[in-house]
């Protein structure tokens, strides 16, 4: 079953390779969408993929790369519409 989520990651997640970590994990789990820095210090993602693989992806986001400190990860389910062809970093 396919799903789409809007994800907000809070913590020390900018300037530590967090979006590139997201990119590598997205490729690993066949997730499509994007990750971008938010002006308030968060990283925002919109992602699509298989629901089970997205769950694994989100679990990895909660850990992040070695130099990051993840405070919280919020997930909002959106209507799946097969919007993305690949995963990109904005």
MOPAC internal coordinates of N, CA, C and O (Angstrom, degrees):
PM7 1SCF
backbone

  N    0.0000 0     0.00 0     0.00 0    0    0    0
  C    1.4488 1     0.00 0     0.00 0    1    0    0
  C    1.5349 1   109.19 1     0.00 0    2    1    0
  O    1.2310 1   120.67 1   -46.97 1    3    2    1
  N    1.3026 1   116.32 1   133.03 1    3    2    1
  C    1.4685 1   122.21 1  -178.94 1    5    3    2
  C    1.5200 1   110.19 1   -88.03 1    6    5    3
  O    1.2310 1   121.21 1   -28.29 1    7    6    5
  N    1.3393 1   115.29 1   151.71 1    7    6    5
  C    1.4577 1   121.48 1   179.46 1    9    7    6
  C    1.5232 1   109.57 1  -147.48 1   10    9    7
  O    1.2310 1   121.56 1   -16.81 1   11   10    9
  N    1.3344 1   114.62 1   163.19 1   11   10    9
  C    1.4639 1   122.01 1   177.12 1   13   11   10
  C    1.5206 1   107.44 1  -136.86 1   14   13   11
  O    1.2310 1   121.03 1   -45.08 1   15   14   13
  N    1.3455 1   115.63 1   134.92 1   15   14   13
  C    1.4658 1   120.92 1  -178.18 1   17   15   14
  C    1.5205 1   111.07 1  -133.80 1   18   17   15
  O    1.2310 1   121.57 1   -33.70 1   19   18   17
  N    1.3156 1   114.61 1   146.30 1   19   18   17
  C    1.4613 1   122.10 1   165.86 1   21   19   18
  C    1.5216 1   105.38 1  -102.54 1   22   21   19
  O    1.2310 1   120.49 1   -53.56 1   23   22   21
  N    1.3331 1   116.66 1   126.44 1   23   22   21
  C    1.4629 1   122.51 1  -174.31 1   25   23   22
  C    1.5209 1   109.15 1  -124.09 1   26   25   23
  O    1.2310 1   120.67 1   -44.89 1   27   26   25
  N    1.3189 1   116.32 1   135.11 1   27   26   25
  C    1.4605 1   121.76 1   173.73 1   29   27   26
  C    1.5188 1   108.28 1  -120.32 1   30   29   27
  O    1.2310 1   120.99 1   -54.73 1   31   30   29
  N    1.3296 1   115.70 1   125.27 1   31   30   29
  C    1.4632 1   121.97 1  -179.94 1   33   31   30
  C    1.5252 1   107.85 1  -109.86 1   34   33   31
  O    1.2310 1   121.07 1   -56.55 1   35   34   33
  N    1.3393 1   115.56 1   123.45 1   35   34   33
  C    1.4648 1   121.17 1  -179.53 1   37   35   34
  C    1.5208 1   109.79 1  -112.00 1   38   37   35
  O    1.2310 1   121.13 1   -31.92 1   39   38   37
  N    1.3281 1   115.45 1   148.08 1   39   38   37
  C    1.4560 1   121.57 1   179.16 1   41   39   38
  C    1.5165 1   109.36 1   138.04 1   42   41   39
  O    1.2310 1   120.73 1    23.06 1   43   42   41
  N    1.3137 1   116.21 1  -156.94 1   43   42   41
  C    1.4729 1   121.67 1   174.48 1   45   43   42
  C    1.5171 1   107.29 1   -89.78 1   46   45   43
  O    1.2310 1   121.50 1   -97.81 1   47   46   45
  N    1.3374 1   114.74 1    82.19 1   47   46   45
  C    1.4619 1   120.28 1  -171.71 1   49   47   46
  C    1.5317 1   113.35 1  -123.66 1   50   49   47
  O    1.2310 1   119.92 1  -173.16 1   51   50   49
  N    1.3193 1   117.76 1     6.84 1   51   50   49
  C    1.4606 1   120.11 1   175.24 1   53   51   50
  C    1.5242 1   109.09 1  -113.09 1   54   53   51
  O    1.2310 1   121.04 1   -39.40 1   55   54   53
  N    1.3378 1   115.62 1   140.60 1   55   54   53
  C    1.4618 1   120.80 1   179.78 1   57   55   54
  C    1.5177 1   114.03 1    78.78 1   58   57   55
  O    1.2310 1   120.64 1  -166.46 1   59   58   57
  N    1.3441 1   116.38 1    13.54 1   59   58   57
  C    1.4727 1   120.69 1  -177.99 1   61   59   58
  C    1.5303 1   111.82 1  -126.87 1   62   61   59
  O    1.2310 1   120.33 1  -166.65 1   63   62   61
  N    1.3360 1   116.98 1    13.35 1   63   62   61
  C    1.4650 1   120.55 1   178.48 1   65   63   62
  C    1.5161 1   114.15 1    82.14 1   66   65   63
  O    1.2310 1   120.29 1  -162.14 1   67   66   65
  N    1.3296 1   117.05 1    17.86 1   67   66   65
  C    1.4656 1   119.70 1  -175.53 1   69   67   66
  C    1.5271 1   112.42 1   -65.33 1   70   69   67
  O    1.2310 1   119.60 1   136.14 1   71   70   69
  N    1.3395 1   118.36 1   -43.86 1   71   70   69
  C    1.4669 1   119.93 1  -179.42 1   73   71   70
  C    1.5272 1   111.47 1   -65.26 1   74   73   71
  O    1.2310 1   120.06 1   145.21 1   75   74   73
  N    1.3251 1   117.49 1   -34.79 1   75   74   73
  C    1.4742 1   120.17 1   177.79 1   77   75   74
  C    1.5218 1   110.55 1   -70.81 1   78   77   75
  O    1.2310 1   120.70 1   146.67 1   79   78   77
  N    1.3274 1   116.27 1   -33.33 1   79   78   77
  C    1.4644 1   121.03 1   171.84 1   81   79   78
  C    1.5326 1   109.12 1   -60.51 1   82   81   79
  O    1.2310 1   120.53 1   134.21 1   83   82   81
  N    1.3335 1   116.60 1   -45.79 1   83   82   81
  C    1.4693 1   121.34 1   177.42 1   85   83   82
  C    1.5266 1   110.93 1   -57.67 1   86   85   83
  O    1.2310 1   120.95 1   136.68 1   87   86   85
  N    1.3278 1   115.80 1   -43.32 1   87   86   85
  C    1.4628 1   121.28 1  -179.58 1   89   87   86
  C    1.5342 1   110.81 1   -60.50 1   90   89   87
  O    1.2310 1   120.76 1   131.87 1   91   90   89
  N    1.3317 1   116.15 1   -48.13 1   91   90   89
  C    1.4715 1   119.86 1  -179.50 1   93   91   90
  C    1.5268 1   111.12 1   -62.26 1   94   93   91
  O    1.2310 1   120.49 1   137.15 1   95   94   93
  N    1.3324 1   116.66 1   -42.85 1   95   94   93
  C    1.4651 1   120.63 1  -179.95 1   97   95   94
  C    1.5311 1   110.79 1   -68.32 1   98   97   95
  O    1.2310 1   120.19 1   143.82 1   99   98   97
  N    1.3284 1   117.25 1   -36.18 1   99   98   97
  C    1.4663 1   120.25 1   177.65 1  101   99   98
  C    1.5238 1   110.57 1   -61.57 1  102  101   99
  O    1.2310 1   120.56 1   138.55 1  103  102  101
  N    1.3252 1   116.53 1   -41.45 1  103  102  101
  C    1.4639 1   120.21 1   177.49 1  105  103  102
  C    1.5346 1   110.37 1   -64.75 1  106  105  103
  O    1.2310 1   120.78 1   139.79 1  107  106  105
  N    1.3164 1   116.11 1   -40.21 1  107  106  105
  C    1.4695 1   121.13 1  -179.60 1  109  107  106
  C    1.5328 1   111.30 1   -62.60 1  110  109  107
  O    1.2310 1   120.34 1   141.86 1  111  110  109
  N    1.3325 1   116.96 1   -38.14 1  111  110  109
  C    1.4646 1   121.69 1  -175.36 1  113  111  110
  C    1.5272 1   113.69 1  -103.37 1  114  113  111
  O    1.2310 1   119.84 1  -170.24 1  115  114  113
  N    1.3307 1   117.92 1     9.76 1  115  114  113
  C    1.4737 1   122.54 1  -179.65 1  117  115  114
  C    1.5268 1   111.77 1    56.27 1  118  117  115
  O    1.2310 1   120.94 1  -137.59 1  119  118  117
  N    1.3271 1   115.82 1    42.41 1  119  118  117
  C    1.4572 1   122.43 1   178.76 1  121  119  118
  C    1.5222 1   108.66 1   -95.64 1  122  121  119
  O    1.2310 1   120.72 1   -40.41 1  123  122  121
  N    1.3202 1   116.22 1   139.59 1  123  122  121
  C    1.4645 1   121.95 1   178.14 1  125  123  122
  C    1.5248 1   109.23 1  -116.07 1  126  125  123
  O    1.2310 1   120.76 1   -27.11 1  127  126  125
  N    1.3379 1   116.16 1   152.89 1  127  126  125
  C    1.4546 1   120.55 1   179.52 1  129  127  126
  C    1.5117 1   110.57 1   142.40 1  130  129  127
  O    1.2310 1   120.60 1    38.06 1  131  130  129
  N    1.3492 1   116.45 1  -141.94 1  131  130  129
  C    1.4646 1   119.57 1  -179.53 1  133  131  130
  C    1.5276 1   110.92 1  -154.68 1  134  133  131
  O    1.2310 1   121.91 1   -18.48 1  135  134  133
  N    1.3293 1   113.95 1   161.52 1  135  134  133
  C    1.4699 1   122.98 1   171.90 1  137  135  134
  C    1.5180 1   106.85 1  -129.73 1  138  137  135
  O    1.2310 1   120.51 1   -42.93 1  139  138  137
  N    1.3358 1   116.63 1   137.07 1  139  138  137
  C    1.4632 1   119.84 1   177.90 1  141  139  138
  C    1.5192 1   109.98 1  -144.77 1  142  141  139
  O    1.2310 1   121.22 1   -29.86 1  143  142  141
  N    1.3262 1   115.27 1   150.14 1  143  142  141
  C    1.4590 1   121.13 1   173.63 1  145  143  142
  C    1.5134 1   108.99 1   -73.84 1  146  145  143
  O    1.2310 1   120.85 1   -39.01 1  147  146  145
  N    1.3207 1   115.98 1   140.99 1  147  146  145
  C    1.4475 1   122.51 1   174.96 1  149  147  146
  C    1.5262 1   107.63 1  -102.88 1  150  149  147
  O    1.2310 1   119.86 1   -30.71 1  151  150  149
  N    1.3211 1   117.87 1   149.29 1  151  150  149
  C    1.4708 1   121.83 1  -177.94 1  153  151  150
  C    1.5347 1   112.68 1   -59.60 1  154  153  151
  O    1.2310 1   120.02 1   158.60 1  155  154  153
  N    1.3369 1   117.57 1   -21.40 1  155  154  153
  C    1.4632 1   120.77 1  -177.45 1  157  155  154
  C    1.5326 1   113.57 1   -89.29 1  158  157  155
  O    1.2310 1   120.17 1  -174.54 1  159  158  157
  N    1.3317 1   117.29 1     5.46 1  159  158  157
  C    1.4596 1   121.15 1   177.86 1  161  159  158
  C    1.5205 1   114.85 1    98.96 1  162  161  159
  O    1.2310 1   120.16 1   172.58 1  163  162  161
  N    1.3284 1   117.30 1    -7.42 1  163  162  161
  C    1.4640 1   121.43 1   177.69 1  165  163  162
  C    1.5217 1   110.33 1   -83.82 1  166  165  163
  O    1.2310 1   121.02 1   -13.51 1  167  166  165
  N    1.3302 1   115.65 1   166.49 1  167  166  165
  C    1.4563 1   121.86 1   168.33 1  169  167  166
  C    1.5235 1   106.70 1  -113.76 1  170  169  167
  O    1.2310 1   120.75 1   -52.10 1  171  170  169
  N    1.3331 1   116.17 1   127.90 1  171  170  169
  C    1.4604 1   122.55 1   179.06 1  173  171  170
  C    1.5149 1   109.56 1  -107.06 1  174  173  171
  O    1.2310 1   120.87 1   -40.63 1  175  174  173
  N    1.3268 1   115.94 1   139.37 1  175  174  173
  C    1.4575 1   122.06 1   177.20 1  177  175  174
  C    1.5135 1   109.31 1  -132.29 1  178  177  175
  O    1.2310 1   120.81 1   -31.55 1  179  178  177
  N    1.3189 1   116.06 1   148.45 1  179  178  177
  C    1.4585 1   123.14 1   164.91 1  181  179  178
  C    1.5223 1   104.36 1  -127.21 1  182  181  179
  O    1.2310 1   120.89 1   -55.64 1  183  182  181
  N    1.3273 1   115.90 1   124.36 1  183  182  181
  C    1.4687 1   119.83 1  -172.46 1  185  183  182
  C    1.5260 1   111.06 1  -136.08 1  186  185  183
  O    1.2310 1   121.71 1   -28.59 1  187  186  185
  N    1.3259 1   114.32 1   151.41 1  187  186  185
  C    1.4588 1   122.48 1   175.96 1  189  187  186
  C    1.5236 1   108.87 1  -133.02 1  190  189  187
  O    1.2310 1   121.20 1   -30.02 1  191  190  189
  N    1.3273 1   115.32 1   149.98 1  191  190  189
  C    1.4536 1   120.21 1   176.16 1  193  191  190
  C    1.5139 1   111.15 1   165.35 1  194  193  191
  O    1.2310 1   121.34 1    11.39 1  195  194  193
  N    1.3208 1   115.04 1  -168.61 1  195  194  193
  C    1.4618 1   120.68 1   176.25 1  197  195  194
  C    1.5267 1   108.83 1   -69.28 1  198  197  195
  O    1.2310 1   120.81 1   -44.64 1  199  198  197
  N    1.3315 1   116.06 1   135.36 1  199  198  197
  C    1.4578 1   121.16 1  -173.63 1  201  199  198
  C    1.5298 1   112.84 1   -55.65 1  202  201  199
  O    1.2310 1   119.74 1   136.35 1  203  202  201
  N    1.3213 1   118.10 1   -43.65 1  203  202  201
  C    1.4645 1   121.44 1   179.88 1  205  203  202
  C    1.5209 1   112.32 1   -64.93 1  206  205  203
  O    1.2310 1   120.58 1   138.74 1  207  206  205
  N    1.3273 1   116.49 1   -41.26 1  207  206  205
  C    1.4613 1   120.65 1   178.33 1  209  207  206
  C    1.5220 1   111.18 1   -69.14 1  210  209  207
  O    1.2310 1   120.34 1   144.04 1  211  210  209
  N    1.3360 1   116.95 1   -35.96 1  211  210  209
  C    1.4611 1   120.21 1   176.15 1  213  211  210
  C    1.5278 1   110.99 1   -64.07 1  214  213  211
  O    1.2310 1   120.38 1   143.45 1  215  214  213
  N    1.3096 1   116.89 1   -36.55 1  215  214  213
  C    1.4656 1   120.78 1   176.95 1  217  215  214
  C    1.5273 1   110.67 1   -61.77 1  218  217  215
  O    1.2310 1   120.42 1   136.00 1  219  218  217
  N    1.3261 1   116.80 1   -44.00 1  219  218  217
  C    1.4674 1   121.00 1   177.12 1  221  219  218
  C    1.5302 1   110.60 1   -64.66 1  222  221  219
  O    1.2310 1   120.28 1   138.42 1  223  222  221
  N    1.3299 1   117.08 1   -41.58 1  223  222  221
  C    1.4633 1   122.97 1   177.80 1  225  223  222
  C    1.5281 1   110.19 1   -58.67 1  226  225  223
  O    1.2310 1   120.47 1   132.48 1  227  226  225
  N    1.3193 1   116.71 1   -47.52 1  227  226  225
  C    1.4671 1   121.36 1  -179.58 1  229  227  226
  C    1.5257 1   110.81 1   -63.43 1  230  229  227
  O    1.2310 1   120.06 1   140.90 1  231  230  229
  N    1.3066 1   117.48 1   -39.10 1  231  230  229
  C    1.4776 1   119.98 1   176.51 1  233  231  230
  C    1.5210 1   111.18 1   -60.28 1  234  233  231
  O    1.2310 1   120.19 1   141.28 1  235  234  233
  N    1.3299 1   117.24 1   -38.72 1  235  234  233
  C    1.4639 1   120.53 1   176.76 1  237  235  234
  C    1.5268 1   111.68 1   -68.80 1  238  237  235
  O    1.2310 1   120.36 1   144.59 1  239  238  237
  N    1.3388 1   116.91 1   -35.41 1  239  238  237
  C    1.4614 1   120.27 1   177.55 1  241  239  238
  C    1.5268 1   111.26 1   -61.32 1  242  241  239
  O    1.2310 1   120.38 1   147.83 1  243  242  241
  N    1.3181 1   116.87 1   -32.17 1  243  242  241
  C    1.4680 1   121.47 1  -179.93 1  245  243  242
  C    1.5225 1   111.68 1   -67.86 1  246  245  243
  O    1.2310 1   120.57 1   157.46 1  247  246  245
  N    1.3263 1   116.51 1   -22.54 1  247  246  245
  C    1.4657 1   122.02 1   179.13 1  249  247  246
  C    1.5247 1   110.07 1   -92.43 1  250  249  247
  O    1.2310 1   120.45 1   128.70 1  251  250  249
  N    1.3348 1   116.74 1   -51.30 1  251  250  249
  C    1.4594 1   121.85 1   179.31 1  253  251  250
  C    1.5155 1   112.97 1    72.56 1  254  253  251
  O    1.2310 1   120.52 1     0.77 1  255  254  253
  N    1.3315 1   116.61 1  -179.23 1  255  254  253
  C    1.4670 1   121.19 1   178.06 1  257  255  254
  C    1.5300 1   110.37 1   -74.60 1  258  257  255
  O    1.2310 1   120.80 1   -10.50 1  259  258  257
  N    1.3187 1   116.08 1   169.50 1  259  258  257
  C    1.4673 1   121.98 1  -174.19 1  261  259  258
  C    1.5226 1   113.89 1   -57.58 1  262  261  259
  O    1.2310 1   119.59 1   143.65 1  263  262  261
  N    1.3260 1   118.38 1   -36.35 1  263  262  261
  C    1.4689 1   120.97 1  -175.64 1  265  263  262
  C    1.5191 1   114.18 1   -86.38 1  266  265  263
  O    1.2310 1   120.00 1   176.10 1  267  266  265
  N    1.3154 1   117.61 1    -3.90 1  267  266  265
  C    1.4676 1   121.37 1  -178.45 1  269  267  266
  C    1.5274 1   110.28 1   -93.74 1  270  269  267
  O    1.2310 1   121.33 1   -23.96 1  271  270  269
  N    1.3260 1   115.05 1   156.04 1  271  270  269
  C    1.4576 1   121.81 1   170.18 1  273  271  270
  C    1.5258 1   107.16 1  -127.46 1  274  273  271
  O    1.2310 1   120.46 1   -67.85 1  275  274  273
  N    1.3296 1   116.73 1   112.15 1  275  274  273
  C    1.4542 1   121.96 1  -177.34 1  277  275  274
  C    1.5252 1   108.59 1   -94.48 1  278  277  275
  O    1.2310 1   121.31 1   -61.25 1  279  278  277
  N    1.3303 1   115.09 1   118.75 1  279  278  277
  C    1.4631 1   122.19 1   177.37 1  281  279  278
  C    1.5198 1   111.16 1   -82.13 1  282  281  279
  O    1.2310 1   120.84 1   131.96 1  283  282  281
  N    1.3314 1   116.00 1   -48.04 1  283  282  281
  C    1.4640 1   120.48 1  -178.71 1  285  283  282
  C    1.5229 1   110.12 1  -157.82 1  286  285  283
  O    1.2310 1   121.86 1   -24.21 1  287  286  285
  N    1.3239 1   114.05 1   155.79 1  287  286  285
  C    1.4585 1   122.20 1   175.41 1  289  287  286
  C    1.5241 1   106.96 1  -130.12 1  290  289  287
  O    1.2310 1   120.73 1   -63.42 1  291  290  289
  N    1.3367 1   116.22 1   116.58 1  291  290  289
  C    1.4662 1   119.45 1   177.12 1  293  291  290
  C    1.5229 1   109.05 1  -105.74 1  294  293  291
  O    1.2310 1   121.47 1   -39.02 1  295  294  293
  N    1.3265 1   114.79 1   140.98 1  295  294  293
  C    1.4622 1   121.06 1  -174.78 1  297  295  294
  C    1.5227 1   109.03 1  -128.38 1  298  297  295
  O    1.2310 1   121.39 1   -51.63 1  299  298  297
  N    1.3303 1   114.94 1   128.37 1  299  298  297
  C    1.4601 1   121.53 1   176.39 1  301  299  298
  C    1.5190 1   107.86 1  -121.35 1  302  301  299
  O    1.2310 1   120.30 1   -54.83 1  303  302  301
  N    1.3227 1   117.04 1   125.17 1  303  302  301
  C    1.4647 1   119.98 1   179.04 1  305  303  302
  C    1.5228 1   109.57 1   -79.14 1  306  305  303
  O    1.2310 1   121.35 1   -45.49 1  307  306  305
  N    1.3338 1   115.02 1   134.51 1  307  306  305
  C    1.4577 1   122.70 1   177.39 1  309  307  306
  C    1.5262 1   108.83 1  -115.18 1  310  309  307
  O    1.2310 1   120.62 1    -9.45 1  311  310  309
  N    1.3132 1   116.43 1   170.55 1  311  310  309
  C    1.4544 1   120.22 1   176.50 1  313  311  310
  C    1.5245 1   109.37 1   -74.64 1  314  313  311
  O    1.2310 1   120.60 1   -55.13 1  315  314  313
  N    1.3290 1   116.47 1   124.87 1  315  314  313
  C    1.4618 1   120.94 1   179.04 1  317  315  314
  C    1.5267 1   109.32 1   -67.72 1  318  317  315
  O    1.2310 1   120.71 1   -49.60 1  319  318  317
  N    1.3447 1   116.24 1   130.40 1  319  318  317
  C    1.4638 1   120.00 1   178.68 1  321  319  318
  C    1.5281 1   113.36 1  -140.06 1  322  321  319
  O    1.2310 1   120.17 1  -165.03 1  323  322  321
  N    1.3262 1   117.27 1    14.97 1  323  322  321
  C    1.4630 1   121.86 1   176.14 1  325  323  322
  C    1.5350 1   111.05 1    51.95 1  326  325  323
  O    1.2310 1   121.45 1  -131.11 1  327  326  325
  N    1.3345 1   114.83 1    48.89 1  327  326  325
  C    1.4691 1   122.37 1  -173.97 1  329  327  326
  C    1.5262 1   113.93 1   -77.34 1  330  329  327
  O    1.2310 1   119.98 1   150.84 1  331  330  329
  N    1.3284 1   117.64 1   -29.16 1  331  330  329
  C    1.4645 1   120.58 1  -168.62 1  333  331  330
  C    1.5193 1   112.71 1  -109.75 1  334  333  331
  O    1.2310 1   121.28 1   -34.80 1  335  334  333
  N    1.3348 1   115.16 1   145.20 1  335  334  333
  C    1.4539 1   121.74 1   176.58 1  337  335  334
  C    1.5205 1   111.96 1   -96.57 1  338  337  335
  O    1.2310 1   120.24 1   156.95 1  339  338  337
  N    1.3399 1   117.14 1   -23.05 1  339  338  337
  C    1.4602 1   121.86 1  -174.36 1  341  339  338
  C    1.5249 1   107.57 1  -156.24 1  342  341  339
  O    1.2310 1   120.23 1     2.48 1  343  342  341
  N    1.3261 1   117.17 1  -177.52 1  343  342  341
  C    1.4615 1   122.30 1   174.47 1  345  343  342
  C    1.5200 1   107.47 1  -107.80 1  346  345  343
  O    1.2310 1   120.46 1   -49.67 1  347  346  345
  N    1.3213 1   116.73 1   130.33 1  347  346  345
  C    1.4548 1   121.27 1  -178.48 1  349  347  346
  C    1.5253 1   110.81 1  -128.26 1  350  349  347
  O    1.2310 1   121.50 1   -18.72 1  351  350  349
  N    1.3272 1   114.74 1   161.28 1  351  350  349
  C    1.4574 1   122.65 1   175.20 1  353  351  350
  C    1.5218 1   107.09 1  -110.99 1  354  353  351
  O    1.2310 1   120.98 1   -52.74 1  355  354  353
  N    1.3145 1   115.74 1   127.26 1  355  354  353
  C    1.4645 1   120.70 1   179.68 1  357  355  354
  C    1.5128 1   110.09 1  -103.61 1  358  357  355
  O    1.2310 1   120.10 1   180.00 1  359  358  357

